[in-house]
Amino acid sequence: MDKERQNIAVVLAGGSGRRIGGDLPKQFIEVNGRAIIEYSIDAFEKCDGIDEISVVVNKDFVAEMNKIVARNSWTKVKKILDGGAERSDSSLSAIKAYEGVDCNLIFHDAVRPLVSQRIIADVVEALKIYNAVAVSVPSTDTIVVVDESGQFIGCIPKRSMLRCQQTPQGFRYETIAKAYNLALDDSNFVATDDCGVVVRYLPEEKIFIVDGDDSNIKVTYKKDLRIMEILV
């Protein structure tokens, strides 16, 4: 595959969820004097394999994002895009913004601020060979599938077959664009992550797995803030 193809990191910060509490979405909460999203953008800014960074935010927080960009010395942040009501809308915003560009899109949750340089580099390297790349870690818990009532165990999958999904998730542009084009024709389309869109609408496309890391946490609840403070 073409090594000159650009690697575009898309930091997804379109959510306005406030499960942690307070007036700001969790990606704008400060930890040790910096917003969570700043740690996430920094990780991609420092990676030699990343050529450009695009940030997708809720339209109500574009001004806040502009302030954050202005006070940092980032050189790779080129676009601040409007998100949407659903996570998939944020991904679609980036897909539309890079239409016609020979690139890989590497999607990352803004609230995974401790992603390592090793993970990012491994995703970039894997995209030289594969069209779609995921990051995950083995499940340490036994996962059960419940029956239709939701009150009883239906089956228990083998733990060795289960992994916990993380981000970033990387794709050749034409692969993720094709998957979303098919998804938009489906009136029942629902997506929680981009790999899920590829799995459902391009089932013949194999998604390579890069090993994640337990420190690549997603900040969702107050306890996650405390964990992040310790790890930082």
KENU-365412 format. One line per 4 residues: for each residue x, z, y of N, C-alpha, C. Coordinates in steps of 0.2 Angstrom, whole numbers. Layout:
X,Z,Y,X,Z,Y,X,Z,Y ~ ...
This chain:
4,0,-6,0,0,0,4,0,6 ~ 1,-2,12,5,-3,18,7,3,21 ~ 14,4,21,16,11,24,16,11,32 ~ 14,5,35,14,5,42,7,7,45
2,8,40,-5,10,42,-5,16,45 ~ -8,17,51,-8,23,55,-12,29,51 ~ -10,35,52,-13,40,49,-17,44,55 ~ -23,44,55,-27,47,60,-30,54,58
-28,59,61,-31,66,59,-38,67,63 ~ -43,68,60,-49,69,63,-51,77,62 ~ -51,80,67,-52,88,67,-60,89,69 ~ -63,91,64,-71,91,65,-72,98,67
-75,98,74,-77,104,77,-84,103,80 ~ -88,99,77,-94,98,80,-100,103,79 ~ -98,108,74,-103,113,73,-104,118,79 ~ -110,120,80,-112,125,85,-114,132,82
-112,133,75,-114,139,72,-111,145,74 ~ -115,150,74,-112,157,77,-113,162,72 ~ -112,161,66,-112,166,61,-108,172,62 ~ -102,171,65,-98,177,67,-101,181,72
-105,178,77,-108,181,82,-105,180,89 ~ -107,181,94,-104,180,101,-107,173,104 ~ -105,171,109,-107,166,113,-104,159,111 ~ -98,159,108,-95,153,106,-95,151,99
-95,145,97,-95,143,90,-88,146,88 ~ -88,147,81,-82,150,78,-75,147,80 ~ -75,140,80,-69,136,81,-66,138,88 ~ -70,141,93,-67,142,99,-66,150,100
-67,154,95,-65,161,96,-57,161,96 ~ -55,166,100,-48,167,100,-45,172,95 ~ -39,170,92,-36,175,88,-29,175,90 ~ -26,181,92,-19,182,95,-18,177,101
-23,177,105,-23,173,111,-24,166,111 ~ -26,163,105,-27,156,105,-33,155,101 ~ -37,149,103,-43,147,100,-41,145,93 ~ -46,146,88,-45,144,81,-43,137,80
-47,133,84,-45,126,84,-38,124,86 ~ -35,128,90,-29,126,93,-24,126,87 ~ -24,131,82,-20,132,77,-21,125,72 ~ -27,123,71,-28,117,67,-25,111,70
-26,110,77,-23,104,80,-16,104,80 ~ -13,110,81,-6,111,81,-3,109,74 ~ -6,110,68,-4,109,62,-3,101,61 ~ -7,97,64,-7,90,63,-2,87,68
-2,90,74,3,88,79,10,89,77 ~ 12,94,73,18,95,70,20,91,65 ~ 15,87,61,17,84,55,19,77,57 ~ 25,75,55,28,68,56,24,63,54
20,64,48,16,58,45,10,57,49 ~ 8,61,54,2,60,58,3,56,64 ~ 0,51,65,1,46,71,-3,48,77 ~ -9,50,75,-14,51,81,-19,57,78
-22,60,83,-27,65,82,-33,64,86 ~ -39,64,83,-45,64,86,-49,70,85 ~ -53,73,90,-56,79,89,-64,78,90 ~ -68,80,86,-75,79,86,-78,85,88
-82,86,94,-85,92,96,-92,91,98 ~ -96,96,98,-103,96,100,-103,94,107 ~ -107,90,110,-107,88,117,-107,93,122 ~ -110,99,120,-110,105,125,-103,108,126
-98,106,121,-92,109,122,-86,105,123 ~ -88,99,125,-83,94,127,-78,96,133 ~ -81,99,138,-78,102,143,-73,107,141 ~ -75,112,137,-71,117,134,-65,114,130
-66,109,126,-61,105,122,-56,102,127 ~ -58,99,132,-54,96,137,-49,101,140 ~ -52,107,142,-48,113,144,-42,115,139 ~ -44,115,133,-39,117,128,-34,112,127
-36,105,127,-31,100,127,-26,100,133 ~ -29,102,139,-25,102,145,-20,107,145 ~ -21,113,142,-16,118,142,-11,118,137 ~ -11,113,132,-6,112,127,-2,106,128
3,106,125,8,100,126,7,95,120 ~ 1,94,117,0,89,112,1,82,115 ~ 4,78,111,5,71,113,1,66,108 ~ -2,69,103,-5,65,98,-13,65,99
-16,69,103,-23,70,104,-25,64,108 ~ -28,59,106,-30,53,110,-38,52,111 ~ -42,55,107,-49,55,108,-52,61,107 ~ -57,63,111,-62,68,110,-69,65,109
-72,66,103,-78,62,102,-84,67,101 ~ -90,64,103,-96,68,102,-98,69,95 ~ -100,75,93,-102,76,86,-109,75,85 ~ -112,78,80,-120,77,80,-123,83,76
-129,82,74,-133,88,72,-130,90,65 ~ -127,85,61,-125,87,54,-117,85,54 ~ -114,88,49,-107,87,48,-106,79,47 ~ -110,76,43,-109,69,42,-109,65,49
-113,67,54,-113,64,60,-106,64,63 ~ -103,69,63,-96,70,66,-91,65,62 ~ -92,65,56,-87,60,52,-89,53,54 ~ -96,51,55,-98,45,57,-95,43,64
-95,48,68,-93,47,75,-85,44,75 ~ -81,47,71,-74,45,70,-74,38,67 ~ -78,37,62,-78,30,58,-80,25,63 ~ -84,26,67,-86,21,72,-81,20,78
-78,26,80,-72,25,85,-66,21,82 ~ -65,21,76,-59,18,73,-61,11,70 ~ -67,9,71,-69,2,68,-64,-3,70 ~ -61,-7,65,-56,-12,66,-49,-10,67
-48,-4,66,-41,-1,66,-38,-1,59 ~ -33,-3,58,-29,-2,51,-27,5,50 ~ -31,9,47,-29,16,47,-31,20,41 ~ -29,26,40,-32,31,36,-35,36,40
-41,38,38,-44,44,42,-43,50,38 ~ -40,55,41,-39,62,37,-43,67,41 ~ -49,69,37,-54,74,40,-52,81,39 ~ -52,85,44,-51,92,43,-55,97,47
-58,102,43,-62,107,47,-58,111,52 ~ -60,111,58,-57,115,63,-56,122,62 ~ -61,125,57,-60,132,56,-56,133,49 ~ -52,128,48,-46,130,43,-40,129,47
-38,134,50,-33,134,55,-26,135,52 ~ -26,137,46,-19,139,43,-17,134,37 ~ -19,128,38,-17,122,34,-10,121,34 ~ -6,121,29,1,120,29,3,113,30
10,113,32,13,106,33,14,103,26 ~ 15,107,21,15,104,14,9,100,12 ~ 3,103,13,-3,100,11,-4,94,15 ~ -3,94,22,-4,88,26,0,82,23
7,84,22,12,79,20,10,76,13 ~ 7,80,9,5,78,2,-1,73,3 ~ -5,75,7,-11,70,8,-9,63,11 ~ -5,64,16,-2,57,19,2,53,13
6,57,9,10,53,4,5,50,-1 ~ 0,54,-3,-5,52,-8,-9,45,-6 ~ -10,45,1,-14,39,3,-10,33,3 ~ -3,33,2,1,27,1,-1,24,-6
-4,28,-10,-6,25,-17,-13,25,-18 ~ -17,30,-16,-24,31,-18,-29,30,-11 ~ -35,27,-13,-39,26,-7,-43,32,-5 ~ -43,37,-9,-47,43,-7,-43,49,-10
-42,55,-6,-38,60,-8,-42,67,-6 ~ -42,71,-10,-45,78,-9,-40,83,-9 ~ -42,89,-7,-37,95,-7,-42,101,-11 ~ -39,104,-16,-43,109,-19,-38,114,-23
-41,120,-24,-38,125,-28,-42,127,-34 ~ -39,129,-40,-43,131,-45,-47,137,-44 ~ -53,137,-47,-58,142,-46,-55,148,-50 ~ -55,154,-47,-53,160,-50,-59,164,-53
-65,162,-51,-72,165,-53,-75,161,-58 ~ -79,164,-62,-83,161,-67,-89,158,-63 ~ -91,152,-63,-96,149,-59,-102,148,-64 ~ -108,150,-62,-114,148,-66,-119,143,-63
-122,140,-67,-127,135,-64,-134,138,-66 ~ -138,139,-61,-145,143,-63,-150,137,-65 ~ -155,140,-68,-161,135,-69,-165,134,-63 ~ -170,130,-64,-175,128,-58,-178,134,-54
-179,140,-58,-181,146,-54,-176,149,-50 ~ -170,148,-51,-165,151,-47,-164,158,-49 ~ -167,161,-54,-167,168,-56,-163,169,-63 ~ -162,163,-67,-158,164,-73,-153,159,-74
-148,161,-78,-142,156,-79,-144,150,-84 ~ -143,144,-81,-144,139,-85,-138,137,-90 ~ -132,137,-87,-126,135,-91,-120,138,-87 ~ -115,138,-90,-108,141,-87,-103,136,-89
-101,132,-84,-96,127,-85,-89,130,-86 ~ -85,126,-90,-78,128,-91,-74,129,-85 ~ -71,135,-84,-68,137,-77,-62,132,-76 ~ -59,129,-82,-53,125,-81,-55,118,-78
-62,117,-78,-64,110,-75,-67,111,-68 ~ -66,117,-65,-69,119,-58,-63,120,-53 ~ -64,117,-47,-60,118,-42,-64,120,-36 ~ -61,123,-31,-64,125,-25,-61,120,-19
-65,116,-16,-64,111,-12,-61,114,-5 ~ -56,111,-2,-53,112,4,-53,106,9 ~ -50,107,15,-49,101,18,-41,101,20 ~ -38,96,22,-40,89,24,-43,85,18
-47,80,19,-49,75,15,-47,68,18 ~ -43,64,14,-40,58,17,-43,52,14 ~ -44,46,18,-47,40,15,-44,34,19 ~ -43,29,15,-42,22,18,-48,21,22
-47,18,28,-53,17,32,-59,13,29 ~ -57,8,26,-62,4,23,-66,7,17 ~ -63,12,14,-66,16,8,-71,20,11 ~ -70,24,16,-74,29,19,-80,26,23
-78,20,26,-83,17,30,-88,13,25 ~ -86,11,20,-91,8,15,-95,13,12 ~ -92,19,10,-97,24,7,-102,26,12 ~ -100,27,18,-105,29,23,-110,24,25
-108,18,25,-113,12,26,-118,12,20 ~ -116,13,14,-121,14,9,-125,20,9 ~ -122,25,11,-126,32,12,-132,31,18 ~ -130,27,23,-135,27,28,-141,23,26
-141,19,21,-146,15,18,-151,20,13 ~ -148,26,12,-152,30,8,-156,35,12 ~ -162,35,11,-167,40,15,-166,47,13 ~ -163,48,7,-162,55,4,-155,57,6
-151,54,10,-144,55,11,-143,62,14 ~ -139,67,10,-137,73,13,-129,74,11 ~ -125,76,15,-118,77,13,-115,84,16 ~ -111,87,12,-108,93,15,-100,92,16
-98,86,13,-91,84,14,-90,77,13 ~ -85,74,15,-84,67,14,-82,65,7 ~ -79,69,3,-78,67,-4,-84,66,-7 ~ -89,70,-6,-96,70,-9,-99,63,-7
-98,60,-2,-101,54,0,-98,48,-4 ~ -91,49,-5,-88,44,-9,-90,45,-17 ~ -90,51,-19,-92,52,-26,-99,49,-27 ~ -104,50,-23,-111,48,-24,-112,40,-23
-108,37,-18,-110,30,-16,-105,25,-19 ~ -99,28,-20,-93,24,-23,-91,27,-30 ~ -95,28,-35,-93,32,-41,-88,29,-44 ~ -86,23,-43,-80,20,-47,-74,21,-44
-74,24,-38,-68,26,-34,-65,33,-36 ~ -59,33,-39,-56,39,-41,-53,43,-35 ~ -54,49,-34,-52,53,-29,-46,58,-31 ~ -40,56,-29,-34,60,-31,-35,67,-28
-32,72,-32,-32,79,-30,-25,81,-28 ~ -25,84,-22,-19,87,-20,-20,95,-20 ~ -15,98,-22,-16,105,-23,-16,109,-16 ~ -21,113,-15,-22,117,-9,-18,123,-9
-20,128,-5,-17,134,-5,-22,140,-3 ~ -21,146,-6,-26,151,-5,-26,153,3 ~ -21,152,6,-20,153,13,-24,148,18 ~ -26,143,15,-30,138,19,-37,140,19
-38,145,22,-45,148,22,-49,145,27 ~ -56,145,26,-61,143,31,-64,149,34 ~ -63,149,41,-66,155,45,-73,154,46 ~ -77,159,42,-84,158,43,-87,165,45
-85,170,42,-87,177,44,-82,181,47 ~ -84,187,50,-80,192,53,-74,194,49 ~ -75,195,43,-70,197,38,-64,191,38 ~ -66,185,39,-61,179,39,-57,180,45
-59,182,50,-55,183,56,-50,188,55 ~ -52,193,52,-47,199,50,-41,196,46 ~ -43,192,41,-38,189,36,-34,184,40 ~ -37,180,44,-33,176,48,-28,179,53
-30,185,56,-25,189,60,-19,191,56 ~ -20,193,50,-15,196,46,-10,190,44 ~ -13,184,42,-9,178,40,-5,175,46 ~ -8,175,51,-5,172,57,1,177,59
